[in-house]
Amino acid sequence: MNPIEIKPGIYWVGGIDWDIRTFHGYVTQRGFAFGSYGWGGQAIKEIETVMKTLDWETALPSINIQYLADEQELNEVEKLGQELGTIIK
């Protein structure tokens, strides 16, 4: 594989294996998408699409917050983080 120059002096030399099913030695068959955005907001939908393509279980509902999270959204994120901790234990 040939390096791809991203910016002057910065090269991408990796590869993408779309069939990979492991992450640092762990089998990944479930996922959870969360994030915030200032415009667009499509990243979470794209992550969910990839998860469906890989036949992964959605461990928790996705969270997609526009701009800064308010107190209710922060509480929801904290709650889901705690749930995620019990799921992956």
Contact map, one row per residue, 1 for C-alpha under 8 A:
11100000000010100000000000000000000000000000000000000000000000000000000000000000000000000
11110000000010000000000000000000000000000000000000000000000000000000000000000000000000000
11111000001111000000000000000000000000000000000000000000000000000000000000000000000000000
01111100001110000000000000000000000000000000000000000000000000000000000000000000000000000
00111111111100000000000000000000000000000000000000000000000000000000000000000000000000000
00011111111100000000000000000000000000000000000000000000000000000000000000000000000000000
00001111111000000000000000000000000000000000000000000000000000000000000000000000000000000
00001111110000000000000000000000000000000000000000000000000000000000000000000000000000000
00001111111000000000000000000000000000000000000000000000000000000000000000000000000000000
00001111111100000000000000000000000000000000000000000000000000000000000000000000000000000
00111110111110000000000000000000000000000000000000000000000000000000000000000000000000000
00111100011111000000000000000000000000000000000000000000000000000000000000000000000000000
11110000001111100000000000000000000000000000000000000000000000000000000000000000000000000
00100000000111110000000000000000000000000000000000000000000000000000000000000000000000000
10000000000011111000000000000000000000000000000000000000000000000000000000000000000000000
00000000000001111100000000000000000000000000000000000000000000000000000000000000000000000
00000000000000111111000000000000000000000000000000000000000000000000000000000000000000000
00000000000000011111000000000000000000000000000000000000000000000000000000000000000000000
00000000000000001111100000000000000000000000000000000000000000000000000000000000000000000
00000000000000001111110000000000000000000000000000000000000000000000000000000000000000000
00000000000000000011111000111000000000000000000000000000000000000000000000000000000000000
00000000000000000001111111110000000000000000000000000000000000000000000000000000000000000
00000000000000000000111111110000000000000000000000000000000000000000000000000000000000000
00000000000000000000011111000000000000000000000000000000000000000000000000000000000000000
00000000000000000000011111100000000000000000000000000000000000000000000000000000000000000
00000000000000000000011111110000000000000000000000000000000000000000000000000000000000000
00000000000000000000111011111000000000000000000000000000000000000000000000000000000000000
00000000000000000000111001111110000000000000000000000001000000000000000000000000000000000
00000000000000000000100000111110000000000000000000000011100000000000000000000000000000000
00000000000000000000000000011111000000000000000000100001111000000000000000000000000000000
00000000000000000000000000011111100000000000000000100001111100000000000000000000000000000
00000000000000000000000000000111110000000000000000000000011111000000000000000000000000000
00000000000000000000000000000011111000000001001100000000000011100000000000000000000000000
00000000000000000000000000000001111100000001000000000000000001110000000000000000000000000
00000000000000000000000000000000111110000001000000000000000000111000000000000000000000000
00000000000000000000000000000000011111001000000000000000000000011111000000000000000000000
00000000000000000000000000000000001111111000000000000000000000011110000000000000000000000
00000000000000000000000000000000000111111000000000000000000000000110000000000000000000000
00000000000000000000000000000000000011111000000000000000000000000100000000000000000000000
00000000000000000000000000000000000011111100000000000000000000000000000000000000000000000
00000000000000000000000000000000000111111111000000000000000000010100000000000000000000000
00000000000000000000000000000000000000011111110000000000000000000000000000000000000000000
00000000000000000000000000000000000000001111111000000000000000000000000000000000000000000
00000000000000000000000000000000111000001111111100000000000001110000000000000000000000000
00000000000000000000000000000000000000000111111110000000000000000000000000000000000000000
00000000000000000000000000000000000000000111111111000000000000000000000000000000000000000
00000000000000000000000000000000100000000011111111100000000000000000000000000000000000000
00000000000000000000000000000000100000000001111111110000000000000000000000000000000000000
00000000000000000000000000000000000000000000111111111000000000000000000000000000000000000
00000000000000000000000000000000000000000000011111111100000000000000000000000000000000000
00000000000000000000000000000110000000000000001111111111110000000000000000000000000000000
00000000000000000000000000000000000000000000000111111111100000000000000000000000000000000
00000000000000000000000000000000000000000000000011111111000000000000000000000000000000000
00000000000000000000000000000000000000000000000001111111000000000000000000000000000000000
00000000000000000000000000001000000000000000000000111111100000000000000000000000000000000
00000000000000000000000000011110000000000000000000111111110000000000000000000000000000000
00000000000000000000000000001110000000000000000000110011111000000000000000000000000000000
00000000000000000000000000000111000000000000000000100001111110000000000000000000000000000
00000000000000000000000000000111000000000000000000000000111110000000000000000000000100100
00000000000000000000000000000011000000000000000000000000011111000000000000000001000100000
00000000000000000000000000000001100000000000000000000000011111100000000000000000000000000
00000000000000000000000000000001110000000001000000000000000111110000000000000000000000000
00000000000000000000000000000000111000000001000000000000000011111000000000001000000000000
00000000000000000000000000000000011110001001000000000000000001111100000000000000000000000
00000000000000000000000000000000001110000000000000000000000000111111100010000000000000000
00000000000000000000000000000000000111101000000000000000000000011111100000000000000000000
00000000000000000000000000000000000111000000000000000000000000001111100000000000000000000
00000000000000000000000000000000000100000000000000000000000000001111110000000000000000000
00000000000000000000000000000000000000000000000000000000000000001111111111000000000000000
00000000000000000000000000000000000000000000000000000000000000000001111111000000000000000
00000000000000000000000000000000000000000000000000000000000000000000111111100000000000000
00000000000000000000000000000000000000000000000000000000000000000000111111110000000000000
00000000000000000000000000000000000000000000000000000000000000001000111111111000000000000
00000000000000000000000000000000000000000000000000000000000000000000111111111100000000000
00000000000000000000000000000000000000000000000000000000000000000000001111111110000000000
00000000000000000000000000000000000000000000000000000000000000000000000111111111000000000
00000000000000000000000000000000000000000000000000000000000000100000000011111111100000000
00000000000000000000000000000000000000000000000000000000000000000000000001111111110000000
00000000000000000000000000000000000000000000000000000000000000000000000000111111111000000
00000000000000000000000000000000000000000000000000000000000100000000000000011111111100000
00000000000000000000000000000000000000000000000000000000000000000000000000001111111110000
00000000000000000000000000000000000000000000000000000000000000000000000000000111111111000
00000000000000000000000000000000000000000000000000000000000000000000000000000011111111100
00000000000000000000000000000000000000000000000000000000001100000000000000000001111111110
00000000000000000000000000000000000000000000000000000000000000000000000000000000111111111
00000000000000000000000000000000000000000000000000000000000000000000000000000000011111111
00000000000000000000000000000000000000000000000000000000001000000000000000000000001111111
00000000000000000000000000000000000000000000000000000000000000000000000000000000000111111
00000000000000000000000000000000000000000000000000000000000000000000000000000000000011111
